[in-house]
Amino acid sequence: MSIDPGLRRLVLGTVLAAFPGTTPPDWAPRLLADGLAGYTLFGSNIADQAQVAALTRVLRQARPDTVVAIDEEGGDVTRLAHTTGSPYPGNAALGVVNDPALTRQVYRAIGAELALVGITLNLAPTVDVNIAADNPIIGTRSFGAEAATVSPHSAAAVQGLQEVGVAACAKHFPGHGATVIDSHDSLPVLDDPLSVLRDRDLPPFAAAIGAGTQAIMTAHIRVPELTGADPATFSSAALVDLLRREFGFTGAVVTDALDMAGAAATAGGLPAAAVRALAAGSDLLCLGAEVDAELVEVLVAAVTAAIAGGELATSRVEQAVERVAALTAWTRANATPEPVVPELSDLGYDVARRAIRVEGSLAALAAGVGPLVVQLESGSTIAEGKVPWGLAPHVPGVVHLAAAEASTDQVRALAGDRPVIVVSRHLHRSPALRTLVEKLVTDHPTVVVEMGWPSTWRPAGTDAFVTTHGASHANGAALARTLALR
């Protein structure tokens, strides 16, 4: 079936696609010229600052008002620094330091880096209130476990980004922080009443809207009282009645990546998810990293067929395109000609140091021969990707052990008479690693370092328990200094 060119262009104006590699393939600028809204950049698109700036110039040559988006949260989720780890601590560390003015300064610095290379939309900040200690996808991406903490930092982050002309996108509406399932893998369900969400999850979104956030990202989570059988991404009750009418949001609603199982599997595929998201009130359809020209055309065909079949109103798509146009107009009007990136040593690393908490004594590390540093490896989330973390980038001789291979006897044999520093993320979630540490601390001088979201678990007998509230390059460098390892 042939598609009317005008309708095709209209539908393309709602699509935020992606492409492989560090230079755009031929089809990427062609689709922009045909009306595609823009692209999201991932780690695979990024080599260095000059390359990213050249890449975004190519995209804008195809169409000056192209949306160029990225997930640059700082902390554990970074794209610009995916080969080294972020020079900024993440939201959990900022929440612990609890200085909104400093959060604004950090996000302004992040925004300046993005503006410098031509990126206009940051899919940040994460404003979810991380209620569940076992949350597998938010964790250190959150400013805290209470709305009273998260709200002022959410507003500050939005202000910092937008002061340098980079549009902020607060996420994940109506709140992903109380889930214990990753929506990349399946559809989380929150059975809490809407009244609970109003007190617990929604205030940071209100704060972000009050601060002028240009965009808000949906969550692929189901809240039966609000969204019925659907995720929020497919719910007009969530996106229109609550977000727009009650909260007064007038900016662009961006979907979380529609290839995630919480959306695509629920709808019966990515094209169907795109139709449902638009019908519910989303404006910009984020497609994830694995995209080619054929997939974009399949999605466009599905949306145009839905319009032809009366499932989706043309006026709804026109409204979405108008909101995307307003977003790009804002970024062009507020662009910073020469953004200044501050000296990182005076900002990110200092904040990371201030976020470290030590329970107990580090005296054992100063006695005799230097300690053995053991990094117990944990997997990374899809949002984080395989970014270097921990002490290895900062301290020589770190021993890496996988959970399936590590044993207490092995660590003791490697350490000999030396004290041990055990570094990991989310230790409390791994029964095997918990047991290893609990046995080790009973008869060996041990400092335990948690670089993930802190829990209440503390192994009895440890000399010290150290919490960094993140595992970025900045967090690791600050930890090395705290432990006197550098």
C-alpha positions as CSV (number, residue, x, y, z in Angstrom):
1,M,0.0,0.0,0.0
2,S,1.4,3.4,-1.0
3,I,1.5,6.1,1.7
4,D,0.5,9.7,1.0
5,P,3.8,11.7,1.1
6,G,2.2,14.4,3.3
7,L,0.9,11.9,5.8
8,R,4.2,10.0,5.8
9,R,6.0,13.3,6.6
10,L,3.6,14.0,9.4
11,V,4.0,10.7,11.1
12,L,7.8,10.8,10.7
13,G,7.6,14.1,12.7
14,T,6.8,12.0,15.8
15,V,9.7,9.5,15.6
16,L,12.9,9.7,17.6
17,A,15.0,7.0,15.9
18,A,18.6,5.8,16.2
19,F,21.4,4.5,14.0
20,P,24.5,2.4,14.4
21,G,28.1,3.7,14.3
22,T,30.0,6.9,14.9
23,T,29.0,8.4,11.5
24,P,25.4,8.6,10.2
25,P,24.5,6.0,7.6
26,D,23.2,7.4,4.3
27,W,19.6,6.8,5.3
28,A,19.8,8.8,8.5
29,P,20.0,12.3,7.0
30,R,17.6,11.3,4.2
31,L,14.9,10.5,6.8
32,L,15.5,13.8,8.5
33,A,15.0,15.6,5.2
34,D,11.8,13.6,4.8
35,G,10.5,14.9,8.2
36,L,11.9,12.5,10.9
37,A,11.9,14.3,14.3
38,G,15.4,13.3,15.2
39,Y,17.7,10.7,16.7
40,T,18.9,9.5,20.1
41,L,22.6,8.9,20.5
42,F,23.9,5.9,22.4
43,G,27.4,4.9,23.5
44,S,27.9,3.1,20.2
45,N,27.6,6.5,18.4
46,I,30.2,8.1,20.5
47,A,34.0,8.1,20.2
48,D,35.1,11.5,21.4
49,Q,33.9,15.1,21.6
50,A,35.1,16.2,18.2
51,Q,33.5,13.2,16.5
52,V,30.1,13.8,18.2
53,A,30.2,17.5,17.2
54,A,30.8,16.5,13.6
55,L,28.1,13.9,13.7
56,T,25.5,16.4,15.0
57,R,26.5,18.9,12.3
58,V,25.8,16.3,9.6
59,L,22.3,15.7,11.1
60,R,21.6,19.4,11.2
61,Q,22.7,19.9,7.6
62,A,19.8,17.6,6.7
63,R,17.4,19.7,8.8
64,P,18.4,22.5,11.2
65,D,15.6,21.8,13.7
66,T,16.5,18.1,14.2
67,V,16.1,16.8,17.7
68,V,19.4,15.2,19.0
69,A,18.8,13.4,22.2
70,I,20.9,11.4,24.7
71,D,20.7,9.7,28.0
72,E,23.3,11.6,29.9
73,E,22.3,11.4,33.6
74,G,25.8,11.5,35.0
75,G,26.7,8.8,37.6
76,D,26.0,5.3,36.5
77,V,24.2,6.2,33.3
78,T,26.4,8.0,30.8
79,R,26.8,8.0,27.1
80,L,29.5,10.7,26.5
81,A,31.8,8.9,29.0
82,H,30.8,5.3,28.3
83,T,34.4,4.2,27.9
84,T,35.7,5.7,31.1
85,G,32.7,6.3,33.4
86,S,31.2,9.7,34.2
87,P,33.2,12.5,35.8
88,Y,30.0,13.4,37.7
89,P,28.4,11.5,40.5
90,G,24.8,10.5,39.9
91,N,21.6,11.5,41.5
92,A,21.9,9.3,44.6
93,A,25.1,11.1,45.6
94,L,23.6,14.5,44.9
95,G,20.6,13.6,47.1
96,V,22.9,12.6,49.9
97,V,24.9,15.8,49.7
98,N,21.5,17.5,49.6
99,D,22.4,20.9,48.2
100,P,20.0,21.7,45.4
101,A,22.2,24.6,44.3
102,L,25.0,22.1,43.8
103,T,22.7,19.8,41.8
104,R,21.8,22.7,39.6
105,Q,25.5,23.4,39.1
106,V,26.3,19.8,38.2
107,Y,23.5,19.6,35.7
108,R,24.4,22.9,34.2
109,A,27.9,21.4,33.7
110,I,26.4,18.3,32.1
111,G,24.3,20.5,29.9
112,A,27.3,22.6,28.8
113,E,29.1,19.4,27.7
114,L,26.0,18.4,25.7
115,A,25.5,21.8,24.2
116,L,29.2,21.9,23.2
117,V,28.7,18.9,20.9
118,G,25.3,19.9,19.5
119,I,22.9,17.8,21.6
120,T,19.6,19.5,22.3
121,L,17.5,17.1,24.4
122,N,18.8,15.3,27.5
123,L,16.6,12.4,28.5
124,A,17.2,13.3,32.2
125,P,16.9,13.9,35.0
126,T,15.5,10.7,36.5
127,V,13.0,12.1,39.1
128,D,11.7,8.7,40.3
129,V,11.5,8.3,44.1
130,N,13.4,5.0,44.7
131,I,11.1,3.4,47.3
132,A,12.2,-0.2,46.7
133,A,15.8,-1.0,47.8
134,D,15.6,-3.9,45.3
135,N,14.6,-1.8,42.4
136,P,16.6,-3.3,39.5
137,I,16.5,-0.3,37.2
138,I,16.3,3.0,39.1
139,G,18.5,2.7,42.2
140,T,21.4,5.3,42.2
141,R,19.7,7.1,39.3
142,S,17.3,8.5,41.9
143,F,17.9,11.5,44.2
144,G,16.4,9.6,47.1
145,A,13.7,7.5,48.8
146,E,11.4,10.4,49.7
147,A,9.6,12.9,47.6
148,A,10.6,15.7,50.0
149,T,14.3,15.1,49.0
150,V,13.7,14.2,45.3
151,S,11.5,17.2,44.4
152,P,13.8,20.1,45.0
153,H,16.7,18.3,43.3
154,S,14.5,17.5,40.3
155,A,13.7,21.1,39.9
156,A,17.3,22.1,40.3
157,A,18.5,19.5,37.7
158,V,15.9,20.8,35.1
159,Q,17.0,24.4,35.7
160,G,20.7,23.5,35.4
161,L,20.3,21.8,32.1
162,Q,18.0,24.4,30.6
163,E,20.1,27.3,31.6
164,V,22.5,26.3,28.9
165,G,19.8,25.7,26.3
166,V,19.6,21.9,26.6
167,A,16.0,20.7,27.0
168,A,15.4,18.5,30.1
169,C,13.2,15.4,30.0
170,A,12.0,14.4,33.5
171,K,11.4,10.6,33.8
172,H,9.7,8.1,34.2
173,F,6.1,9.3,34.7
174,P,4.1,8.5,36.9
175,G,7.1,7.0,38.8
176,H,9.2,3.9,38.4
177,G,10.8,4.0,41.9
178,A,8.5,1.5,43.7
179,T,8.9,-1.3,41.2
180,V,11.0,-4.5,41.6
181,I,10.8,-5.4,37.9
182,D,12.8,-3.8,35.1
183,S,10.4,-2.7,32.4
184,H,13.1,-3.5,29.8
185,D,12.2,-7.2,30.6
186,S,8.5,-7.2,31.4
187,L,5.6,-5.0,32.5
188,P,5.9,-4.0,36.2
189,V,2.6,-3.6,38.0
190,L,2.1,-1.2,41.0
191,D,-1.1,-2.0,42.8
192,D,-0.9,1.1,45.0
193,P,-3.9,3.5,45.0
194,L,-3.5,6.7,43.1
195,S,-3.6,8.6,46.5
196,V,-0.3,6.9,47.4
197,L,1.2,8.0,44.1
198,R,0.1,11.5,44.7
199,D,2.0,11.7,48.0
200,R,5.0,9.4,47.1
201,D,5.8,9.5,43.4
202,L,4.2,12.5,41.7
203,P,5.5,15.5,43.6
204,P,8.9,15.5,41.8
205,F,7.1,15.6,38.5
206,A,5.2,18.6,39.7
207,A,8.5,20.2,40.8
208,A,10.0,19.5,37.4
209,I,7.0,21.0,35.6
210,G,7.2,24.0,37.9
211,A,10.8,24.4,36.9
212,G,9.8,24.5,33.3
213,T,10.9,21.1,32.0
214,Q,10.4,21.0,28.3
215,A,9.7,17.2,28.1
216,I,8.5,14.4,30.3
217,M,9.2,10.7,29.6
218,T,6.6,8.0,30.2
219,A,7.1,4.8,32.2
220,H,6.2,1.4,30.9
221,I,4.5,0.5,34.2
222,R,1.0,-0.5,35.0
223,V,-0.9,1.2,37.8
224,P,-4.4,-0.5,37.7
225,E,-6.2,2.3,39.4
226,L,-4.8,4.9,37.0
227,T,-3.9,3.0,33.8
228,G,-6.2,0.0,33.9
229,A,-4.7,-3.0,32.0
230,D,-2.2,-0.8,30.1
231,P,1.2,0.7,30.9
232,A,1.2,4.5,31.5
233,T,2.7,4.9,28.0
234,F,-0.6,3.7,26.5
235,S,-2.9,5.4,29.0
236,S,-4.7,8.7,28.2
237,A,-5.8,8.7,31.9
238,A,-2.1,9.1,32.8
239,L,-0.8,11.2,30.0
240,V,-3.8,13.5,29.3
241,D,-6.1,13.5,32.4
242,L,-3.4,13.5,35.0
243,L,-0.2,14.9,33.4
244,R,-1.8,17.5,31.1
245,R,-5.1,18.5,32.7
246,E,-4.3,18.1,36.4
247,F,-0.6,18.9,36.4
248,G,-0.8,21.5,33.6
249,F,2.1,20.1,31.6
250,T,2.2,21.7,28.1
251,G,5.6,20.4,26.8
252,A,6.4,17.2,24.8
253,V,5.6,13.8,26.1
254,V,8.4,11.4,25.1
255,T,8.0,7.6,25.4
256,D,10.5,5.4,27.0
257,A,12.0,3.2,24.4
258,L,9.2,1.4,22.7
259,D,11.2,-1.7,22.0
260,M,11.3,-2.5,25.8
261,A,9.2,-5.5,26.7
262,G,7.0,-3.3,29.0
263,A,5.7,-1.6,25.8
264,A,6.4,-3.8,22.7
265,A,5.5,-7.1,24.3
266,T,2.4,-5.6,25.9
267,A,1.1,-4.1,22.6
268,G,2.1,-7.0,20.4
269,G,5.1,-5.4,18.7
270,L,6.8,-2.1,18.2
271,P,4.6,-0.8,15.4
272,A,1.5,-1.5,17.5
273,A,3.2,0.1,20.5
274,A,3.8,3.3,18.5
275,V,0.1,3.5,17.5
276,R,-1.1,3.0,21.1
277,A,1.4,5.5,22.5
278,L,0.3,8.2,20.1
279,A,-3.4,7.5,20.7
280,A,-2.8,7.9,24.4
281,G,-1.1,11.3,24.2
282,S,2.6,10.7,23.6
283,D,4.2,13.1,21.2
284,L,7.7,11.7,20.5
285,L,8.2,8.0,20.0
286,C,11.6,6.8,21.2
287,L,12.6,3.6,19.4
288,G,15.7,2.4,21.3
289,A,19.2,1.7,19.9
290,E,18.5,-1.1,17.4
291,V,16.9,0.8,14.5
292,D,17.3,0.9,10.8
293,A,15.5,2.6,7.9
294,E,13.3,-0.4,7.3
295,L,12.0,-0.4,10.9
296,V,11.2,3.3,10.7
297,E,9.2,2.7,7.5
298,V,7.3,-0.3,9.1
299,L,6.4,1.9,12.1
300,V,5.2,4.8,9.8
301,A,3.1,2.3,7.8
302,A,1.5,1.0,11.0
303,V,0.6,4.5,12.1
304,T,-0.8,5.6,8.8
305,A,-2.8,2.4,8.6
306,A,-4.2,3.2,12.0
307,I,-5.2,6.7,10.8
308,A,-6.8,5.3,7.7
309,G,-8.7,2.7,9.8
310,G,-10.0,5.3,12.3
311,E,-8.0,3.9,15.2
312,L,-5.9,7.1,15.4
313,A,-7.1,10.6,14.6
314,T,-4.9,12.7,12.2
315,S,-5.5,15.6,14.6
316,R,-3.8,13.7,17.4
317,V,-0.7,13.2,15.2
318,E,-0.7,16.9,14.2
319,Q,-0.9,17.9,17.8
320,A,2.1,15.7,18.6
321,V,4.1,17.2,15.7
322,E,3.2,20.7,16.9
323,R,4.6,19.9,20.4
324,V,7.8,18.5,19.0
325,A,8.1,21.6,16.9
326,A,7.7,23.7,20.0
327,L,10.4,21.7,21.7
328,T,12.9,22.3,18.9
329,A,11.9,26.0,18.7
330,W,12.7,26.3,22.4
331,T,16.1,24.7,22.0
332,R,17.0,26.9,19.0
333,A,15.9,30.0,20.8
334,N,17.8,29.1,24.0
335,A,21.0,27.7,22.4
336,T,24.2,28.8,24.2
337,P,26.7,30.1,21.6
338,E,29.8,29.2,23.7
339,P,29.0,26.9,26.6
340,V,31.6,26.8,29.3
341,V,32.4,23.4,30.9
342,P,33.8,23.9,34.4
343,E,36.9,22.2,35.7
344,L,35.8,18.8,36.8
345,S,38.1,18.4,39.7
346,D,36.3,21.4,41.3
347,L,32.9,19.9,40.8
348,G,32.1,16.3,40.1
349,Y,34.9,14.7,42.1
350,D,34.3,17.0,45.1
351,V,30.6,16.2,45.2
352,A,31.4,12.4,45.0
353,R,33.8,12.8,47.9
354,R,31.1,14.5,50.0
355,A,28.6,11.8,49.2
356,I,30.8,9.0,50.8
357,R,29.6,7.6,54.1
358,V,31.8,5.5,56.4
359,E,30.4,3.4,59.2
360,G,33.1,2.0,61.4
361,S,36.9,2.4,61.3
362,L,39.3,2.4,58.4
363,A,42.3,2.0,60.8
364,A,42.9,-1.6,59.7
365,L,43.9,-0.3,56.2
366,A,46.7,1.7,57.6
367,A,48.4,-1.2,59.4
368,G,51.2,-3.2,57.7
369,V,51.3,-4.0,54.0
370,G,48.7,-2.4,51.7
371,P,45.3,-4.0,51.4
372,L,44.1,-6.5,48.8
373,V,41.3,-4.9,46.8
374,V,38.7,-7.4,45.6
375,Q,36.0,-6.2,43.2
376,L,33.1,-8.6,43.2
377,E,31.5,-8.2,39.8
378,S,27.9,-7.5,39.4
379,G,26.0,-7.2,36.1
380,S,25.0,-3.9,34.6
381,T,21.5,-2.8,33.7
382,I,20.5,-2.1,30.1
383,A,20.3,1.6,31.1
384,E,23.8,1.6,32.5
385,G,25.5,-0.5,29.8
386,K,29.0,-1.9,30.2
387,V,30.7,1.2,31.6
388,P,33.9,0.8,33.7
389,W,33.2,1.2,37.4
390,G,34.7,0.6,40.8
391,L,38.3,1.1,42.0
392,A,40.0,-0.6,39.0
393,P,40.4,2.6,37.0
394,H,42.1,4.3,40.0
395,V,44.0,1.6,41.9
396,P,46.5,-0.9,40.4
397,G,46.2,-4.6,41.3
398,V,42.5,-4.9,41.8
399,V,41.4,-8.5,41.8
400,H,38.1,-9.1,39.9
401,L,36.0,-12.1,41.0
402,A,32.7,-13.2,39.5
403,A,30.0,-14.2,41.9
404,A,29.9,-17.7,40.5
405,E,33.6,-18.2,41.0
406,A,34.4,-16.3,44.2
407,S,34.8,-18.0,47.6
408,T,35.8,-16.9,51.0
409,D,38.8,-19.3,51.1
410,Q,40.0,-17.9,47.7
411,V,39.9,-14.3,49.0
412,R,41.7,-15.3,52.2
413,A,44.4,-17.1,50.2
414,L,44.9,-14.1,48.0
415,A,45.1,-11.7,50.9
416,G,47.4,-13.6,53.2
417,D,48.1,-11.2,56.1
418,R,46.8,-8.2,54.3
419,P,43.5,-6.6,55.1
420,V,40.8,-6.8,52.4
421,I,38.7,-4.2,50.7
422,V,35.6,-5.8,49.1
423,V,34.0,-3.6,46.5
424,S,30.7,-4.4,44.8
425,R,27.3,-3.1,43.7
426,H,24.0,-4.3,45.2
427,L,25.7,-6.9,47.5
428,H,22.5,-7.4,49.4
429,R,20.8,-8.8,46.3
430,S,23.2,-11.7,45.9
431,P,22.9,-14.5,48.5
432,A,26.2,-16.0,47.4
433,L,28.1,-12.7,47.7
434,R,26.4,-11.9,51.0
435,T,27.5,-15.3,52.4
436,L,31.1,-14.8,51.1
437,V,31.4,-11.4,52.8
438,E,29.7,-12.5,56.1
439,K,32.2,-15.4,56.4
440,L,35.2,-13.3,55.5
441,V,34.6,-10.5,58.1
442,T,34.4,-13.0,61.0
443,D,38.1,-13.6,61.1
444,H,39.8,-11.3,58.6
445,P,40.2,-7.5,58.7
446,T,37.7,-6.3,56.0
447,V,36.3,-3.1,54.7
448,V,33.1,-3.5,52.6
449,V,32.2,-1.0,50.0
450,E,28.8,-0.7,48.5
451,M,28.7,1.3,45.2
452,G,25.1,0.6,44.4
453,W,21.9,1.7,46.0
454,P,22.4,1.3,49.8
455,S,20.4,-1.2,51.7
456,T,20.0,-2.0,55.4
457,W,22.2,-5.1,55.2
458,R,25.4,-4.8,57.2
459,P,27.7,-7.9,57.7
460,A,28.4,-8.3,61.4
461,G,32.1,-8.0,62.2
462,T,33.2,-5.8,59.3
463,D,35.8,-3.1,60.3
464,A,34.0,-0.5,58.1
465,F,31.1,-0.4,55.7
466,V,31.5,2.4,53.1
467,T,28.7,3.6,50.9
468,T,29.5,5.7,47.8
469,H,26.0,6.2,46.4
470,G,27.2,5.5,42.9
471,A,29.8,3.8,40.8
472,S,30.9,6.5,38.3
473,H,34.5,7.4,37.6
474,A,34.0,10.3,40.0
475,N,32.7,8.0,42.8
476,G,35.6,5.6,42.3
477,A,38.2,8.4,42.4
478,A,36.7,9.8,45.6
479,L,36.6,6.3,47.1
480,A,40.3,5.7,46.3
481,R,41.2,8.9,48.2
482,T,38.9,8.2,51.1
483,L,40.6,4.8,51.5
484,A,44.0,6.4,51.1
485,L,44.8,4.2,48.1
486,R,46.0,7.1,46.0
